Amino acid sequence: MAQFNIILAGCGSMANEWVRYTKSRSDASIAALVDISEENAKALAEKHEMDVPIYRGITEALDRTNANLVYDITIPKAHREIVTKAMAQGCAVFGEKPMAESLEDAKAMVEAAQNLEKHYSVMQNRRYLKQIRSLRELLAKDTLGPLGFVCADFFLGPHFGGFRDLMDSPLILDMAIHTFDQARFITGADPVSVYCHEFNPSGSWYKGNAAAACIFEMSDGSVFCYRGSWCAEGFPTSWESEWRITGSKGTALWDGASLPTCEVVVPSDEQGFNSELEQIPGNDTWDGREGHYGCLDEMFAALAEGRKAETDCADNIKSMAMVFGAIQSAREGKKIALI
């Protein structure tokens, strides 16, 4: 069994989940912590009873340890430096979303991973839920036929405080990556173009634009429509959004919390004004772990098996393109072609 010796870069609150997961594995251990704040690193080490060296920079940590894997849980601005230096030193990298703070950085990181033939996977924990797996399974079985219209509504009113309140595009840049990535995962299609109208509604407590409507043309010919607001008080959707997916044979509904349901046309030799319909419920058959643990299970399995992870950087950059394309479209007021 391979042993994974891990440098954890970024010791904020998000790191707790990654440490707890690592401690649950017999083949993985934290070899060092990296953070520009020694206080943060010491607090994390004390909380989880880790007696490991602490460094302020990734280069020193790589030089002084025998690490073969880096967890990048730093702020997006630091991701390119952490990831490229780690891979150049022979390490695989598992990182938090978003992959980068710009599409230029994301492309450079993917290119580095390909040139160095190293694994770099990105955390997309919302792919790892039994409900979304059930919906994906229904569509993969051609339950709805070819898809035409995929709609996701996201309406919540969280009062975070802090950096999100000051961002230019808090909804799209910090949150919509999850829904955009889910749309690709559910349908198996990739984005071709986007038109986005981004705005800040009356009553918003955010400085930047906290609401948006986006129209994506997808590679399978379908259209994905996203409507979202992070300053919507009352009747909140789930954090997974509310979905309506229409195909040639019928429609699937998913509220983001329950198992999905399809309503499809019953085949008939006679066509009335309205078609006869039957319901097909989603199955609760996925037995993988959910959330961060499910995504990390897949990342480790892919690394051990020598294959690309489901959330490999070369796949994840397509979701990042949706984010940055939407922001560009909103700023320029026109449809934007995507990679």
N, C-alpha and C positions, 0 to 999 in steps of 0.2 A: 504493500500500500504506500502510495506517495505521501510524503509529509509536506505540508504547506506551512512555511515560516513567513509570517505576515508582518509587514510594517503598516500600521494604521496612521494615516495622515489626516489630521483634522479631529480634534477632541471635543467638539461641541456636543450638544444633547443628542444629535442623531447618531453619534458613535456608540451610544449605549446598546442599541439594537444589534449592531454589527458585532460588538464584543460578546453579548449574550449568545448570539448564534455561534460564534467561533468556539466558545467554551462548550457548546453542545456536541462538538465534533472531536473524535479521537485522533484525527489525522491533521489537525490544524492548531496553531498556537500563535499568539501575538509575540513577536520578537522585539518590537520597539514601537514607541509612540512619537509622532511628529506634530508639533503645533508651534506657531509663533508665540503663543502664550504658554509659558511653562506652568503657570497656575492651572490652566485648563487641563493640561496633560497630567499633572500630579493629581488633580481631583478625580479624573477618570481612572487613573491607576489605583488610587485608594478605594474608590467605590467598588471596583471589581477585583480587588486584591491581586493586582498584577505587579510583580517585581521585575520591571523591564526598563531598559534605558530610555531616556527622553531626549529628543533632539529638536532643534528649532528649524532645521531645514532638511529636505528630502535627500540631498546629495550626501550629507554626512551620514545619515541613517543607512543609505544604501552602501556606502563605503565600509561601514563598521559592523554590519550584520550579514548574515548568510541568508537574507530574505529571498524568496522566489515568487512572492505575491505581495502586491500593495493594495490596500483599501484606500481609495481616494474619497474622503468625506469632507474635503475642504470647500471653500466658497467657489462658485463657478469661475471667478476670475483666475483662480490658481490652478484649475484643472489641467490646462494645456501643459504647464511646466511640470506638474507632478507626474502626469501620465507619460509624457514623452521621455522624461529623465528615467523613470522607472523601467520603461520598456527598453531603453538604450542600455540599461544595466542588466538586462536579461530577465526582468520580472514580468509576470502577467499582472493585469490591473483589473480590479472590480471597482466601479465608481458610482457615486450618487448622481442622480439627475439634477439639473440638466447637464448634458455632456459638456457644454461650453457656454460662454456668454456671447459668442458670435458664431455664425456659420463658418467663417474663415478659420477660426480655431478648431471647430469640429472637423472640418475637412482635413486640416493638417494632422490631427490626431488619428483619424482613420488611415490616412496615407502612411503615417509612421508605423501603425500597427501592421499594415500590409507589407511594408518594406522590411520590417524587422521580424515578420512572421510571429508576432506575439498576440496573445489573447487580451482584448480589452472589452469588457462587458459593462453595461450600464443598468443601474437599478430601475426597473419599471415594475414595482411591486403590485400595481393594480391589474396586471395581467394574471396574477396568481390568486384568483378567487374562484370558488366553485361555480358561482352564478355566471361569470363571464365565460368560463370554460364550457358551461352547458350551452350558452348561446352560440358560441363559436362552433360547437359540435353540431348543433341544429343546422347552421348555415352550410357547414362542410358536407352535410348529407344531402344538400340540394333541396331542403325542405321548402324553401321559398322560391326556388328557381333563380335565374339571373337577377341580381339586385339592381334596383333603379334609384331608390331614394333612401338615404340613411340619415336619421335626424337624432341629435343629442341636445337635450336641454339641461343646463347647469345653472341653478339659481340658489345662492346661499348668501348669508350676510354675516360672515365672521369678523369680529373686531380684534384683529391681531395686535395692532400697535406695532411699533418698530419699523424695520426697513420696508416691509410691504406697503405701508401707508405712504411711503415716499417714492415708490417706483413709478416710472413713466407708464409701464404696461403691466401692472401687477397680475391681472387675470391671465392674459395670454402667456406672459413670460414665466410666471411662477407656477401656474396651476393647469393651464389648458394643455400642456404637454402630455398630461395623463390621459385626457379625453381623446386628444389627437392620436396618441399611440394606441389607445384602445380601439379606435375606429379602424386603424390598419390591422390590428390583431384580429378583431372580430371578422372583418370582411376578407382579409387576405389581399387587399388592394392597396396600392401606393398612390400618393398624391401627384397630380399632374399640374394643377394650377390652383390659385386661391384668389378670391376677392373678399376683402374684410373691411367692415366698418366698425371702428373702435371709438368708444366715447365714454364720458363720465356722467352718469345720470344725476339728476337733481337729488339731493340728500346724501350723496356719496361722501364717505369720510376718508376717501383716498385722494391723494394729490393727483395721481395719474389716472389713466382710463381704466375703469374697473368693470366695463361691460363691452361686449362685442358680438357681432353677428358675422359669421364666416361661411363662405360657400366654397367647397373644394370639389374640383373635378378629379375623379379617381381613375386609375389605370384600367379598371374593368368596365368603364363607361358609366358608372353610377355617379351620383352626386351626394356628398356628405355635407350636411348643414349643421353648423354649431351655433347655438344661441346660449350666451352665458352672462352672468352678472355675479360679482362678489360683494355687491352692496344691496342685495335683494332681501328685504325684511318680509317675512310671512310666507307660508306654504313652501318651505325649502324642499328642493330635490335632495336626493342622496349625493354623497361626494362622488359617486360613480356616474352621475347624470341619469336622466330618464331618456330611454331610447325607443324609437319607432323605426323599424327597418322594413321596407316594402320591396317585394320582389314580384316576379311575374305570376307566382302561384298564391301569394298571400302576404301576410304581415306578421312580424314578430314584435312583441313588446317586452321591455325589460326596465324595471324601475330602479335598477342598480343595487337593490337589496335582496329581492326575492329571486327565485328561479324564473327564467323567461318563459313566455307562452307564445305559441304561434297559432294563427287562424288562417287556414288555407282552403282553397277552393276544392270542393268534392267533384271529381271528374264526372261528367254527364254528357249524354248525347244531345240533350236539349239545353239551350241557354235561355234562362229567364231574364227578367229585368235586373234582379239581384242574384248573384251566384249563391248556391248552397255552400255553407262553410262548416268546417270541423276544426276543433281545437287540438293542438298537439303540444303537450307540456314538455318543458325541458327536463332532462334527466340529471339527477344528483349522483353522478358516477365518478367524478374526478376525485382521486384519493391522495393527491399531492398536498403538501402543506401550503398555507395561504400567506399572502403578504410578503414581507421581506424574506422570511424563511423559505418560502417557495421559490422566490427568484434566486436566492443564494444557493439553494439546493441545485437548481439548474446550472448556475454558473460553475459550481464546483464539479458537477457531473461532466459538463462539457470539457472542462480543463483536464480532468482525469482521462477522458475518452479521446482527447485530441481532436475535438470537433468545435465548430463555432457554437456559442451559446445562443439561445433564442433571442436574447437582447444584446447580441454582439454590436459593437460600435458601427459596423457597416450597415446594419439594419436600423439602429437607433437614429442615425443621422437623417433618415427619411422623416422621422417624427420631428426632429429638430428643424428640418427644412419647412415643415408646416408652421411651426412657431415663428420663425424669422420671416418666412414668406408672408404670413398674416400681418405681422407688424409693418413690413415694407409696403404691403398693399394699402394698409390704413393710412400710412404717411403719404403715399404717392397718389392715393385715390384711384387706383386702377388694378386690373387683374394682373397677377404675377405668375409667370411660369416657374415651376419648381423642378428640382433635379429628378 
